[in-house]
Amino acid sequence: MAAMTAPHPYSALSPDCVLDALDSIGLRGDGRLLALNSYENRVYQVGIEDDKPLIAKFYRPGRWTDEAILEEHAFTQELVTAEIPVVPALALNGSTLHHYEGFRFAVFTRHGGRAPELGDPAVLEWTGRFIARIHAVGAAKPFQHRPALDIASFGTEPCEFLQANGFIPPDLKEAYASIAQQALDGVRRCYDRAGELPQLRLHGDCHGGNVLWTDAGPHFVDFDDARMGPAIQDLWMMLSGERAEQVRQMGDILAGYEDFCEFNPRQMHLVEALRTLRLIHYSAWLARRWDDPAFPAAFPWFNTQHYWQNRVLELREQVALMDEPPLPI
């Protein structure tokens, strides 16, 4: 219990600390500080004296090694070199990663944009082209310091964590353990049907919220979850609605994607498997962060009886979906 009641590391990240950190690398803030919508890390728009505002990201202590963060920064710089519209960390004083008072942070230019209209076939096709260009670079070499998206780290271990740490109500523990095991068995069957697939460097969290749209097209932000995995991981989160609608959306995405990359249709066996892993991993992510005061405030519905009842039902639906034929393409 002591760990749960101890001050969270982010409690020391005051506005003054943010401004002092930037000052330590030669960026003089003008006092304007706007906290942006981020929970895993702390991200701020910072006004800079006699210059445009910048974005400062303070990495969650203990999550990534310095090497893993720098590998993400190097990947985005490769994409920039290939003229792919992403937002890289700025190199200041010879580095993209900086340290101050126990925090690690990076600085980015501010890029505006709006949410993409994912119901528009032309938008999906355009987005597919740019994801393919990311994957073409991502396939050139592997990550050395960042993990892979696999069943163990996104499914088995998160399930074990939830069950071992008292998050699931006692009257639902058996039901959750049973359906989670069925779900993981279904995930393994999907992976078996998909067979061996190439692993490449991915954006990793490629949903509409991490794509900003302008009149010049999309640009991609927040590569914090970049990791190794199958290409379909960066495509399936663009899908929504009923099955027929998802079939149409995937067709639009692949119409653009295959301009730059070949797509192996066996990957479609992984769509519902990856969705299942994401659902399990998300619950464990919330649980692991529950000692961060920002999480109970932002997610008050987590860890309630109703929440876990819904998770059991959700996994039951996924078990059924994983036994259906994959989306046709």
N, C-alpha and C positions, 0 to 999 in steps of 0.2 A: 504493500500500500504506500510505502514511502515514495516510490517512484511516481505514483499517481498524484501525490500531493506536492511534490517538489516543484519549484517554479520551472515553467517550460523555457527552453533556451530562447525562444522568440520573445519572451517577456523583456529581455534586455535590448531588443531591437526597437528603441525609441526613435521618434523623428530626429532627435539630435544625433543619435548614433548613425542613422542613415546618412544625414548630411555630412557628418564628420568622416564617414567612410568614403564618401565621394570626394571630399576635400583632400583626403590622404592620397588620392591619385590625380590631383590637380583639377578637379571639377568643382567649381564654386557654385553652390546652390543659392537661389535667390529667396528661399523660404517657402516656395510653393511645393507642396507635397501631396500627392493624391494616391491613396492605396487602391490598387486595381484588383479585379476579381480573381484571386488566386489563393489556394489553400495549401497545396503541397509545398510551395515556396512562398516567399513574401515579395511582391512585385509592386513597384511604385513608379508613377510618373513624377519626375523631379524637374522643377524649373531651374534653369541654369542662367547665371548672370550673363547678359549680353549675347545670348545664344538660344537656340531652340531647346525645348524640353527634351530630356532623355528618359529612357526606361531603365530602372535598376532592379535586378533580380537578386535576392538574397536566398541562397540555396539552403534547404532544410538541413540542419546539422546531422551528420551521420548517415545521410541517405546514399550519396555517391562519394567515391574517392575523387581526389583531385584529377587523377588520370582519366577517370570515366567522364568527368565534366569536360576536360580539355579535349577528349576524343569526340564528344558531341560538338564542341566548338569547331574542331578541325573538319568534321563532316559537313557542317553548314557552310564553312568556307569553301570546301570543294564544290558545293552546289552553287555558290555565288560565282566561282570561277567558271562554272559551266553555264553561267547566265540563267540560272533557275531562280525565280523570285522567292527567296527566303530572307529572314531577318537574322544576320549573324551577330555574334558578340563582337564589340569593338575592341581592337587591340590598342591598349593604352599602357604607356611605360613598358612596352615590350611584352605584354601578356594580355590575354582575354579574361583570365581568372585572377581575382584580387582577394586579399585577406585583410580583415580589420576586426579587432576585438573578438576573435573567435568565430567570426562569420566569414563565409566565402560569398563573393558576389561578382556579377558581371553587368556590363552596361550595354544597352542597345539603342539604336536610333528609334524614334517613334514613327510608326507607320499607321496611318489611318486606313479605314476600310469598313465595309458593311458585311453582314452575314450573307453567304452565297444563297441564291434562290435554287435550292436543290430539287425543286419541282420542275425546273426548266431543263429540257433535254440538252440544250446548247451549253448550259452551265456545267452539267454533269460531264459532257464530252470534253469540254475545255479542262475541267478539273482532272479528268482521267489522263489527259495528255501530260499535265504537269506532274502528276504522281508517277507516271511512267518515266519521266525524265529524272525524277528523284531516284527511282529504282535503278535506272541505268547506271547512275553514279554509285548507288549503294551496292550494286553487285560487283563493283570493281575489286573490292577487297573486304575482308571481314573486320568487325570490331575486335579489339584485343582486350578491352577493359570493361565493356558493357555486356550485360547478360543477354541470354536468348529468351524469347517468349516460348515457354514449354509447359507441358502438363504439370510437371513437378512444382515449378515456381508460381504458376498462375492458378493451379487447381488443388493439388494434393496438400502442399504446405499451408496455403491459406485456410483450407478446411480444418486441418489439424490445429492451427492457431486458434480459430474461432471456438472449436470444441474444447480446447484445453484451458482457455482463459476466461470462462464463465460469462461469455457474451450471450449465449443462446439460453432462453428461459428453460428451466428444468423440465417443464411439461412438453417442450418442443424438441429437446435434445435428441431423443431417439428418432423422431420423425425427420429432423434435419439431417442427422447422421446417415439415415437410410437413403433419403432421396439424393443427398450429396454423393454418396457412393454410386448410386445408379447413374447419376449425371456424369461422374468421372468415367464410369465404364462406357457410357455412350460417347464421350469425348474420345476415348481410346479407339472405339470402333470406327469413328469418323476418320481419325488419323490413319488407321489401318487401311480404310478404303481409299484414302487420298494417296497413300504410298509415299515413297521418298520424294521430297520436293526440295528445290534449291532454297537455301537460307541467305538472306541479304540484309544489308543495313536498311532499317525502316525508319519512317517518322515515328511510328509506334502508337500514336494517339490521334490518328488522322480523321477527326470528325469535323462537322461544319463549324464548330466553335473555334477551331484552330486554323481556319481558312478565312482570310480577309479579302473581300472583293472590291475592286475598283473598276473604273471604266477600261483600264488596261488589262483586266483579268485578275486572277487570284494571286495572292502570295501567302506563303505558309509560315506560321509562327509556332513557337514552343516545341522545340525538339527535345524537351527534357526527358521524355519517355522513349527516346530512340534506342533501339535494340535490334538484335538479329531475329529474323523470323521469316515466314512465307509472305510473298507479295500480297496475298488476299487480306492480310491484316490491315493494310492501309486502304482497302477498298470497301470492305463490308460495312463499316460504320457510316458510310454515305447512304446506306439503304434505309428505307422506312416504309411503313404502311403494310398493306396486305401482300400476299405472295405475288399476285399478278403485277402489282405496282413495283415490287422489288425486281421482278424479272425485267420489266421495262427499264428501270433505273440502271441495273447492271449492264444491260445492253448498251445504253447511252455511255456509261463510264468506259466500257471496253472498246467502244467505237473510237474513243480518243486514246485510250491506253495503248492499244495495239498499233498505233502509229509509231510508237517508240520502243515498245517491249512486247515480246511474245508472252501470252498468258496461257498457262497450262490449265485446261478445264477441270482437271482432277482437284484443283484447289477449292472448287465449289463445295466439295465434301466438308470443308473446314469452316464454312460460314457459321453454322449453328454451334459447332464445337467451340469456336473462338468467342462467340457471344456468351456461351455458358461459362467459359473460363473468366471472361470479363466480369460477369455477374458475381461469381464467387470471389474473385480478387477484389472487387469493389467493396464488398461487405468487410473483408479483412482489412482493406486499406482504411476504412472508417474506424474500425476497431483499434488498429495500431496507432491512429492519430488522436484517439479520444482524450488523451492527456493534454492535447493542445487546446487551449480555451476557445480558439476560433471554431473548432469543430462542433462542440455541443451547441454553440450559438447559431451556427449555420445549418446544422443537420439535426434539429431537435427531435425529429421523427425516428432517428436511428436508435436501435437497441430497445425498442418498445415491443410489447407483445404483438401488436398489429404488424410491425415491420417484419418480424421473423415468420409470422404466419404467411405473409405475402411472399417471402423468399422461398418457403416450402412450396407454395403453389407455383411460383415462377419456375423453379427447377423441375417440377413435374411437367410443366408445359415444354420445357427444353428437352426433357427426356423423350417426349413424344416427337418433337420436331426433328431431333437428331436421327430418328429412325425413318423419317420421310426421305424421298428422293431429293437430291440437291436441286437448287434453282437451275433450270435449263438455260444454257447460253448459246 
